[in-house]
């Protein structure tokens, strides 16, 4: 019988990612069902539109989805900077919420979170940090989809890679920011090493948030995967969205996290329950 490690670990290595046809079809089918539920007339348009009408319709959908992702990227960039700046120990220098110029591996705080989870990648070691920053060929940063920001307290063990996986307090807070509101995120008490100073509650919001507009009542694997992509990208110094920025494959990250919940079933139900508590 294949062990959890032998099944899980290779699936997070880009060189070994072999998404099965069934998984790919399942994801596409689920996406279709969600779009049919969210967009009035979606199914009818696909069924009755001419080729030219369908081309215009799909382009419009793509444009709107790109705009929505752009809004999420902008909010993630700003709110994550504030989140990290309020963490302990205080990062030096502080991150500028409106700029990406001082992020990525060149900054100690964002570099820690982006650090790959693999043998030898000890971010706390100054020599290792220097090799990563200097793009030493022995320390590539795009050969695994695992990074420390996905883990509880950013502690990841290459020999036990499921321990703490997708239990990052910052990941949960970013999900709340993107789906609900900043005030709901402020009320979340992140785990031990990342406790944030409490903020005063503002006025009760009068307009619907994203989760309410989309009818989202619970956290699902696609939501976790999407937030993980936004989180990683917000830590980088990328000037604009790139699904392969510096060789890191965000599409593979998304697909792999979604598939993790279906292919590595034992334990993932408990993980989803943790996200929804």
C-alpha positions in Angstrom: 0.0 0.0 0.0 1.3 3.4 -0.9 2.2 5.6 2.1 0.7 9.0 2.6 4.2 10.6 2.2 5.0 8.8 -1.0 1.6 9.8 -2.5 1.5 13.4 -1.2 5.0 14.6 -1.5 5.6 13.8 -5.2 2.3 15.5 -6.1 3.7 18.8 -4.9 6.8 18.6 -7.1 6.3 20.3 -10.5 8.6 17.8 -12.1 6.2 15.0 -11.0 2.8 16.6 -11.4 0.7 14.3 -13.5 -2.8 15.5 -13.0 -5.1 12.6 -14.0 -7.6 13.1 -16.7 -10.4 12.4 -14.2 -9.2 15.0 -11.8 -9.0 17.6 -14.5 -12.4 16.8 -15.8 -13.9 16.8 -12.3 -12.4 20.3 -11.7 -13.8 21.6 -15.0 -17.2 20.1 -14.2 -17.3 21.7 -10.8 -16.3 25.0 -12.2 -19.1 24.7 -14.8 -21.7 24.0 -12.1 -20.5 27.0 -10.0 -20.7 29.3 -13.0 -24.2 28.0 -13.9 -25.3 28.8 -10.4 -23.7 32.2 -10.2 -24.3 33.7 -13.7 -27.9 34.2 -14.8 -28.5 32.7 -18.3 -25.1 31.0 -18.4 -26.3 27.6 -19.5 -28.8 29.0 -22.0 -26.2 31.2 -23.6 -23.8 28.4 -24.0 -26.5 26.3 -25.6 -28.1 28.8 -28.0 -25.4 31.4 -28.8 -23.7 31.5 -32.2 -20.0 31.0 -32.4 -19.4 34.8 -32.7 -21.8 35.5 -29.9 -20.1 32.9 -27.8 -16.7 34.4 -28.4 -17.9 37.8 -27.3 -19.6 36.3 -24.2 -16.5 34.3 -23.1 -14.3 37.3 -23.6 -16.6 39.3 -21.4 -16.5 36.6 -18.7 -12.7 36.5 -18.9 -12.4 40.3 -18.6 -14.6 40.4 -15.5 -12.8 37.5 -13.9 -9.5 39.3 -14.5 -10.9 42.4 -13.0 -12.0 40.5 -9.9 -8.7 38.8 -9.6 -7.0 42.2 -9.9 -9.1 43.5 -7.0 -8.1 40.5 -4.9 -4.4 40.9 -5.7 -4.6 44.6 -4.7 -6.3 43.9 -1.5 -4.0 41.0 -0.7 -1.0 43.1 -1.3 -2.2 45.9 1.1 -3.7 43.8 3.8 -0.9 41.2 4.0 1.6 44.0 4.4 -0.4 45.4 7.4 -0.7 41.9 8.8 3.0 41.1 8.6 3.9 44.6 9.9 1.8 43.9 13.0 3.3 40.5 13.6 6.0 39.6 16.1 8.9 40.1 15.8 8.3 43.4 13.9 9.8 43.1 10.4 12.6 45.5 9.5 12.1 47.3 7.3 8.3 47.5 7.4 6.5 46.5 4.3 4.9 49.3 2.2 1.2 48.3 1.7 1.0 50.1 -1.7 4.3 48.7 -3.1 5.9 45.4 -3.9 9.4 46.7 -4.4 10.7 45.4 -1.0 9.1 41.9 -1.0 10.2 38.5 -2.2 13.2 36.7 -0.9 15.1 39.9 -0.4 13.0 40.8 2.6 13.5 38.6 5.7 9.8 38.4 6.6 8.4 37.6 3.1 11.4 35.4 2.3 10.7 33.3 5.4 7.1 32.7 4.2 8.1 32.0 0.6 11.0 29.7 1.6 10.5 26.3 -0.1 9.9 23.3 2.1 12.7 20.9 1.2 15.8 19.4 2.8 18.5 21.9 3.4 16.2 25.0 3.1 16.8 26.4 6.5 15.8 30.1 6.2 17.2 30.8 9.7 20.7 30.0 8.4 22.3 33.2 7.0 24.3 31.2 4.5 21.2 29.5 3.1 19.4 32.8 2.9 22.3 34.3 0.9 22.3 31.3 -1.5 18.6 31.5 -2.1 18.8 35.3 -2.7 21.7 34.9 -5.0 19.8 32.2 -7.0 22.4 29.5 -6.2 21.5 26.6 -8.6 21.6 24.3 -5.6 18.8 26.2 -4.0 16.1 26.8 -6.6 12.9 28.3 -5.4 10.5 26.9 -8.1 11.1 23.2 -7.8 8.5 22.6 -5.2 5.0 24.0 -4.6 5.4 23.7 -0.9 6.4 26.9 1.0 6.5 27.7 4.7 3.7 30.3 4.5 1.3 27.4 4.1 2.1 25.9 7.4 1.1 26.6 11.0 3.5 29.1 12.5 5.6 28.7 9.3 7.0 25.5 10.7 7.4 22.8 8.1 9.3 19.5 8.3 10.4 18.1 4.9 10.2 14.6 6.6 6.6 15.1 7.8 5.2 17.5 5.2 1.5 17.1 6.1 2.0 18.3 9.6 0.6 21.8 9.8 -0.1 21.9 6.1 -2.7 24.6 5.1 -3.1 25.6 8.7 -1.4 29.0 8.4 -3.1 31.7 10.5 -2.2 34.3 7.9 -3.9 32.1 5.2 -7.1 32.1 7.2 -7.0 35.8 7.8 -6.4 36.5 4.1 -9.4 34.3 3.2 -11.5 36.3 5.6 -10.3 39.6 4.1 -11.0 38.5 0.5 -14.4 36.8 1.3 -15.9 38.7 4.2 -14.3 41.9 5.5 -11.2 43.3 7.2 -13.1 43.6 10.5 -13.9 39.9 10.6 -10.2 39.2 10.0 -9.2 41.4 12.8 -11.3 39.3 15.2 -9.4 36.1 14.3 -6.9 35.0 16.9 -4.0 33.5 14.9 -1.9 30.8 16.5 1.0 31.2 18.9 3.8 32.9 17.0 1.5 35.2 15.0 -0.9 36.8 17.6 -1.9 40.2 16.4 -2.8 43.3 18.5 -6.5 43.7 18.7 -8.1 46.5 16.6 -11.2 48.4 17.6 -14.3 47.3 15.7 -15.5 49.8 13.1 -19.1 50.4 12.0 -21.2 47.4 11.0 -20.9 47.1 7.2 -24.2 47.8 5.3 -23.3 46.3 1.9 -22.9 42.7 1.0 -19.4 41.2 1.0 -18.0 38.8 -1.6 -19.1 35.7 0.2 -22.7 36.9 0.5 -22.8 38.0 -3.1 -21.6 34.6 -4.3 -23.6 32.7 -1.8 -20.6 31.1 -0.1 -21.6 29.6 3.2 -18.5 27.4 3.8 -14.9 27.2 2.9 -14.2 24.7 0.2 -10.9 23.3 -1.3 -11.1 25.6 -4.4 -11.4 28.6 -2.0 -8.3 27.4 0.0 -6.4 26.9 -3.2 -7.3 30.3 -4.6 -6.3 32.1 -1.3 -3.0 30.2 -1.2 -2.2 31.5 -4.7 -3.1 35.1 -3.7 -1.1 34.7 -0.5 2.1 33.5 -2.2 1.8 36.1 -5.0 1.3 38.9 -2.4 4.6 38.0 -0.8 6.5 38.4 -4.1 7.9 41.5 -5.7 6.0 40.9 -9.0 4.7 44.1 -10.6 1.7 42.4 -12.2 -0.1 39.1 -12.3 1.9 36.3 -13.8 0.8 32.7 -13.4 4.5 31.6 -13.8 6.3 34.3 -11.9 9.9 33.4 -11.5 9.0 29.9 -12.6 6.6 29.3 -9.7 3.5 27.7 -11.2 0.3 29.1 -9.6 -2.0 27.0 -11.8 -0.3 23.9 -10.5 -0.4 25.1 -6.9 -4.2 25.7 -7.3 -4.9 22.3 -9.0 -2.7 20.4 -6.5 -4.3 21.8 -3.4 -7.8 21.1 -4.8 -6.8 17.5 -5.8 -5.1 17.0 -2.4 -8.6 17.0 -0.7 -9.8 14.3 -3.1 -6.7 12.1 -3.5 -5.3 12.2 0.0 -8.7 11.7 1.8 -7.6 10.7 5.3 -7.3 13.8 7.4 -8.5 16.3 4.9 -12.1 16.2 6.2 -10.7 17.3 9.6 -8.7 20.0 7.8 -11.8 21.3 6.1 -13.6 21.3 9.5 -10.7 23.3 11.0 -11.1 25.9 8.2 -14.9 26.1 8.8 -14.9 26.3 12.6 
